[in-house]
Amino acid sequence: MAEDIRIETFTLGPLETNAYLVTDAEGAHAFVIDPGAGPERLLRRIEELGATVEAIVLTHAHFDHIAGVDEVRRACGCPVYVHDLEADWLTDPIKNGSARWPDATPPIALEPAEHALEDGMTLKLIGREFRVIHTPGHSPGSVSLLHGCHLFGGDVLFRMSVGRTDLPGGRTEDLMDSIRNKLYRLPPDTRVCPGHGPQTTIGFEMAHNPYVPALPQY
């Protein structure tokens, strides 16, 4: 069966953050997930497609995932979505971490987001429905976005790894709970598009992830 969405990955910024351009099958409508620093290639691709960008959706508000937000927002005239627990991180360089990492980035203070994300809500974008799953642990307002067999997971779950929890607002117990009790309950063939590194699947991580092995079933 043909895919009803198209996903293009752009690895941006000094921390090689994965930004995603998600379009309908025709490439006419799009939205952007986590535009990092230096989004020029992403913007050129949007221009090539002639796509209408409907939104920027943030999996969380660490500086490497938000550095390109205002450039994309100005170029495309689209609103920004972020979880309420991190709404003030966009405007605060200390909270979003940019003030803590001067070797990687200048301080970042953005305009506020237009919309709040909540657990269980459905985003209707590009004529499709995307379910918001609150997956805290790496940060308090981390979310994952699910459509069919595609999961955009931010920095929660990586291929054979997990997001760090030693940054302000991180909590290991919450991360384990998010992965085991939310993500590992998705179908094994669910493809994870993470915030860094290569794609993986839920089934592969349940079998091979050394940090969060699946619990035995009795």
Beta strands, then each sheet from edge to edge (+ up, - down):
strand 1: 5-12
strand 2: 17-24
strand 3: 29-33
strand 4: 52-57
strand 5: 80-83
strand 6: 115-117
strand 7: 122-125
strand 8: 128-134
strand 9: 143-147
strand 10: 150-154
strand 11: 157-158
strand 12: 161-162
strand 13: 191-194
strand 14: 200-201
sheet 1: 1+ 2- 3+ 4+ 5+ 6+
sheet 2: 7+ 8- 9+ 10- 13- 14+
sheet 3: 11+ 12-
end
